[in-house]
């Protein structure tokens, strides 16, 4: 995804990286529904990935944030 302002491109890339990681972990967490130990591990990893995403998103302007949220990744 291309940032609206090139100055914010690296932060947009990092936000997309953690959002994609969260989506992958969330899919794995859904598949590991029966196994409690695996589910807890993936749940913790999902929380960490989403927290990182939120940290990065708070550093970029609202228009960049809206662009990410309107994408198919969100």
C-alpha positions as a Markdown table, in Angstrom:
| # | Residue | x | y | z |
|---|---|---|---|---|
| 1 | Unk | 0.0 | 0.0 | 0.0 |
| 2 | Unk | 1.3 | 3.4 | -0.9 |
| 3 | Unk | 1.2 | 6.2 | 1.7 |
| 4 | Unk | -0.5 | 9.4 | 0.8 |
| 5 | Unk | 2.5 | 11.3 | 2.0 |
| 6 | Unk | 5.9 | 9.7 | 1.3 |
| 7 | Unk | 7.3 | 10.8 | 4.7 |
| 8 | Unk | 5.0 | 8.3 | 6.4 |
| 9 | Unk | 5.7 | 5.4 | 4.1 |
| 10 | Unk | 7.9 | 3.4 | 6.5 |
| 11 | Unk | 5.3 | 3.7 | 9.3 |
| 12 | Unk | 2.5 | 2.7 | 7.0 |
| 13 | Unk | 4.6 | -0.4 | 5.9 |
| 14 | Unk | 5.2 | -1.3 | 9.5 |
| 15 | Unk | 1.5 | -0.9 | 10.4 |
| 16 | Unk | 0.5 | -3.2 | 7.4 |
| 17 | Unk | 3.1 | -5.7 | 8.5 |
| 18 | Unk | 1.7 | -6.0 | 12.0 |
| 19 | Unk | -1.9 | -6.0 | 10.7 |
| 20 | Unk | -1.1 | -8.9 | 8.3 |
| 21 | Unk | 0.7 | -10.7 | 11.1 |
| 22 | Unk | -2.4 | -10.3 | 13.3 |
| 23 | Unk | -4.7 | -11.6 | 10.6 |
| 24 | Unk | -2.6 | -14.7 | 10.1 |
| 25 | Unk | -2.4 | -15.4 | 13.8 |
| 26 | Unk | -6.1 | -14.8 | 14.2 |
| 27 | Unk | -6.8 | -17.4 | 11.5 |
| 28 | Unk | -4.6 | -19.9 | 13.2 |
| 29 | Unk | -6.2 | -19.1 | 16.5 |
| 30 | Unk | -9.6 | -19.9 | 15.0 |
| 31 | Unk | -8.3 | -23.3 | 13.8 |
| 32 | Unk | -6.8 | -24.2 | 17.2 |
| 33 | Unk | -10.2 | -23.8 | 18.9 |
| 34 | Unk | -10.1 | -27.3 | 20.5 |
| 35 | Unk | -6.6 | -27.2 | 21.8 |
| 36 | Unk | -6.5 | -24.9 | 24.9 |
| 37 | Unk | -2.7 | -24.6 | 25.2 |
| 38 | Unk | -2.2 | -23.7 | 21.5 |
| 39 | Unk | -5.2 | -21.3 | 21.6 |
| 40 | Unk | -3.8 | -19.4 | 24.6 |
| 41 | Unk | -0.4 | -19.1 | 22.9 |
| 42 | Unk | -1.9 | -17.8 | 19.7 |
| 43 | Unk | -4.3 | -15.5 | 21.6 |
| 44 | Unk | -1.3 | -13.9 | 23.4 |
| 45 | Unk | 0.6 | -13.5 | 20.1 |
| 46 | Unk | -2.5 | -11.9 | 18.5 |
| 47 | Unk | -2.8 | -9.4 | 21.3 |
| 48 | Unk | 0.9 | -8.5 | 21.0 |
| 49 | Unk | 0.7 | -8.1 | 17.2 |
| 50 | Unk | -2.5 | -5.9 | 17.5 |
| 51 | Unk | -0.9 | -3.8 | 20.2 |
| 52 | Unk | 2.1 | -3.1 | 18.0 |
| 53 | Unk | -0.2 | -2.2 | 15.2 |
| 54 | Unk | -2.0 | 0.3 | 17.4 |
| 55 | Unk | 1.2 | 1.8 | 18.6 |
| 56 | Unk | 2.4 | 2.5 | 15.0 |
| 57 | Unk | -1.0 | 3.7 | 13.8 |
| 58 | Unk | -1.1 | 6.3 | 16.6 |
| 59 | Unk | 2.0 | 7.8 | 15.1 |
| 60 | Unk | 0.7 | 8.4 | 11.6 |
| 61 | Unk | -1.8 | 11.1 | 10.5 |
| 62 | Unk | -5.5 | 10.3 | 10.4 |
| 63 | Unk | -5.7 | 10.2 | 6.6 |
| 64 | Unk | -3.1 | 7.5 | 6.5 |
| 65 | Unk | -4.9 | 5.6 | 9.2 |
| 66 | Unk | -8.2 | 5.8 | 7.3 |
| 67 | Unk | -6.5 | 4.5 | 4.2 |
| 68 | Unk | -5.3 | 1.4 | 6.1 |
| 69 | Unk | -8.6 | 0.8 | 7.7 |
| 70 | Unk | -10.5 | 1.0 | 4.4 |
| 71 | Unk | -8.2 | -1.5 | 2.8 |
| 72 | Unk | -9.1 | -5.2 | 2.6 |
| 73 | Unk | -6.5 | -6.1 | 5.2 |
| 74 | Unk | -8.5 | -4.5 | 8.0 |
